[in-house]
Amino acid sequence: MKNHRRNEDIRKAKGSVPNWLIAEKLGIHENSLYRLLRQELPKDKKEEILKVIEKLKLDLEV
């Protein structure tokens, strides 16, 4: 089943950054982030999330 491979790039990029923190920076609830990641995201939404993750990694020095 390929379902576990959806948004694999986001899952790899986030590393140890908590989902709740990513969701907070996106202005959404943590559960909404989980739901977003269930389906393959459009390129623009992926880029937005990846930018947030990179900024958080810099801020957290992860």
PyMOL commands that set and color helices and strands:
alter all, ss='L'
color gray80, all
select helices_A, chain A and resi 3-5+8-14+19-26+30-36+43-60
alter helices_A, ss='H'
color red, helices_A
deselect
rebuild
show_as cartoon
